[in-house]
Amino acid sequence: MKNYTKSIFCLLLTALFTTVAGCGYRFAEERNFPFQIRTLFVPVFENPTSETGIEAMITNDFIYEFVRSHNVRIAEKDMPDAFFHGVIRSFSTHTISRTDVRSPLERRITMILDLRLTDRHGQVLWALPGFSGSESFIVQPDKLITEGEKREALRTLSKRMAEIVYYQLMDIE
């Protein structure tokens, strides 16, 4: 009887390993940055909008996405393989819900970026004009708290947009 139980156990264990191994799960392959780029310079994004000071945060979020993957190094302006340029074309805030005519409950920020990757000679390798995203935030009775909520929504939006762009670049063959 013990041999029979042992055989059943081994058979079940083998079936389990076969099922897990055959489920299709695999680690993503390590990919290089497109266009054989090893070093990248990211100047501070241009910001002609009236929302001053957001360009540093947005630029840093894009740099972070590039650096965290270890697929490309951030270089000095002198000799990178490529440049990643960004322009904050538009930044707006709109009310999306109200408690009454005079009291906004929720607002949405919307940002449009023009992005391009150029080689060291200025040749455009990749461009994404008019890339837009939005994020909502709750309006609080205290204006300072509402500004903090807006800033947090901007952080979330900026990080999400940087991540989307990074993955789009990594999908280039």
C-alpha positions as CSV (number, residue, x, y, z in Angstrom):
1,M,0.0,0.0,0.0
2,K,2.9,2.4,0.8
3,N,4.4,1.9,-2.7
4,Y,1.0,2.6,-4.2
5,T,0.7,5.9,-2.2
6,K,4.3,6.9,-3.1
7,S,3.6,6.2,-6.8
8,I,0.4,8.4,-6.7
9,F,2.3,11.2,-5.0
10,C,5.1,11.1,-7.5
11,L,2.6,11.1,-10.4
12,L,0.7,14.1,-8.9
13,L,4.0,15.9,-8.3
14,T,5.1,15.3,-11.9
15,A,1.7,16.5,-13.2
16,L,2.0,19.6,-11.1
17,F,5.5,20.5,-12.4
18,T,4.4,19.8,-16.0
19,T,1.4,22.0,-15.6
20,V,3.4,24.9,-14.1
21,A,6.2,24.5,-16.6
22,G,3.8,24.5,-19.5
23,C,1.7,27.5,-18.5
24,G,3.6,29.9,-20.7
25,Y,5.1,32.0,-18.0
26,R,8.6,33.3,-18.8
27,F,10.8,36.2,-17.9
28,A,10.9,39.1,-20.3
29,E,14.0,39.1,-22.4
30,E,16.6,41.7,-21.8
31,R,16.4,44.3,-24.5
32,N,18.7,47.0,-25.6
33,F,17.7,50.6,-26.1
34,P,16.7,51.2,-29.7
35,F,19.0,52.5,-32.5
36,Q,22.1,51.1,-30.7
37,I,22.0,54.0,-28.2
38,R,24.1,53.5,-25.2
39,T,24.3,57.0,-23.8
40,L,21.5,59.6,-23.7
41,F,21.3,63.3,-22.8
42,V,17.9,64.7,-21.6
43,P,17.8,68.5,-21.4
44,V,15.2,70.1,-19.2
45,F,11.9,70.0,-21.1
46,E,10.8,73.3,-22.6
47,N,7.7,74.8,-20.9
48,P,6.0,77.6,-22.6
49,T,2.8,77.1,-20.5
50,S,1.7,79.2,-17.6
51,E,2.2,76.3,-15.2
52,T,5.7,77.2,-14.1
53,G,8.2,74.8,-12.5
54,I,6.7,71.5,-13.8
55,E,9.4,71.0,-16.4
56,A,12.0,69.8,-13.8
57,M,9.7,67.2,-12.4
58,I,8.6,65.9,-15.7
59,T,12.2,65.8,-17.1
60,N,13.3,63.9,-14.0
61,D,10.5,61.3,-14.3
62,F,11.7,60.6,-17.9
63,I,15.3,60.4,-16.8
64,Y,14.3,58.0,-14.0
65,E,12.5,55.7,-16.5
66,F,15.5,55.6,-18.8
67,V,18.0,54.9,-15.9
68,R,16.1,52.3,-13.9
69,S,16.2,49.9,-16.8
70,H,20.0,49.9,-17.1
71,N,19.5,49.8,-20.9
72,V,21.0,53.3,-21.4
73,R,23.2,55.6,-19.4
74,I,22.5,59.3,-19.0
75,A,25.5,61.3,-20.4
76,E,26.7,64.8,-20.3
77,K,25.7,67.2,-23.1
78,D,29.1,66.8,-24.8
79,M,29.1,63.3,-26.3
80,P,25.9,61.3,-25.9
81,D,24.8,58.9,-28.6
82,A,21.4,60.6,-28.7
83,F,19.3,63.4,-27.2
84,F,15.8,63.1,-25.8
85,H,13.9,66.4,-26.2
86,G,10.6,67.3,-24.7
87,V,8.2,70.3,-24.9
88,I,5.2,70.7,-22.6
89,R,2.9,72.0,-25.3
90,S,-0.2,72.3,-23.1
91,F,-1.1,72.1,-19.4
92,S,-4.7,72.7,-18.3
93,T,-7.0,72.2,-15.4
94,H,-10.8,71.7,-15.8
95,T,-13.6,71.0,-13.4
96,I,-15.2,67.6,-14.1
97,S,-17.7,67.4,-11.2
98,R,-19.5,69.8,-8.9
99,T,-21.4,69.7,-5.6
100,D,-23.3,72.8,-6.8
101,V,-22.9,75.6,-9.3
102,R,-20.1,77.4,-7.4
103,S,-18.4,74.4,-5.7
104,P,-16.1,72.1,-7.8
105,L,-15.8,68.6,-6.4
106,E,-13.2,67.2,-8.8
107,R,-10.8,68.6,-11.3
108,R,-8.7,67.0,-14.1
109,I,-5.3,68.1,-15.3
110,T,-4.5,67.4,-18.9
111,M,-1.0,67.6,-20.3
112,I,0.2,67.4,-23.9
113,L,3.9,66.7,-24.7
114,D,5.9,66.9,-27.9
115,L,8.7,64.3,-27.7
116,R,11.6,63.4,-30.0
117,L,14.7,61.4,-29.9
118,T,17.6,62.6,-32.1
119,D,21.0,61.4,-32.8
120,R,24.1,63.5,-32.0
121,H,23.8,65.2,-35.4
122,G,20.2,66.3,-34.9
123,Q,18.7,63.6,-37.1
124,V,15.2,62.6,-35.7
125,L,15.2,58.9,-34.8
126,W,11.8,58.8,-33.2
127,A,9.1,61.4,-32.4
128,L,5.8,61.5,-30.6
129,P,4.1,64.8,-31.1
130,G,0.9,65.6,-29.2
131,F,1.2,62.8,-26.6
132,S,-1.5,63.6,-24.0
133,G,-2.5,62.3,-20.7
134,S,-4.8,63.3,-17.8
135,E,-5.3,62.7,-14.1
136,S,-8.1,63.8,-11.8
137,F,-7.9,65.1,-8.2
138,I,-10.3,66.0,-5.5
139,V,-11.0,69.7,-4.7
140,Q,-10.7,70.4,-0.9
141,P,-12.2,73.3,1.0
142,D,-8.6,74.4,1.8
143,K,-6.9,75.9,-1.3
144,L,-3.4,74.8,-0.1
145,I,-4.6,71.2,0.3
146,T,-6.2,71.4,-3.2
147,E,-2.9,72.6,-4.6
148,G,-1.2,69.7,-3.0
149,E,-3.7,67.3,-4.5
150,K,-3.1,68.9,-7.9
151,R,0.7,68.5,-7.5
152,E,0.2,64.8,-6.6
153,A,-2.0,64.3,-9.6
154,L,0.8,65.9,-11.7
155,R,3.4,63.5,-10.2
156,T,1.2,60.5,-11.0
157,L,0.5,61.7,-14.6
158,S,4.2,62.6,-15.2
159,K,5.4,59.2,-14.0
160,R,2.7,57.3,-16.0
161,M,3.5,59.2,-19.2
162,A,7.3,58.6,-18.8
163,E,6.7,54.9,-18.3
164,I,4.4,54.7,-21.4
165,V,7.0,56.5,-23.6
166,Y,9.8,54.3,-22.3
167,Y,7.9,51.1,-23.2
168,Q,7.0,52.5,-26.6
169,L,10.6,53.2,-27.3
170,M,11.6,49.7,-26.1
171,D,9.1,48.2,-28.6
172,I,11.0,49.6,-31.5
173,E,12.8,46.8,-33.4
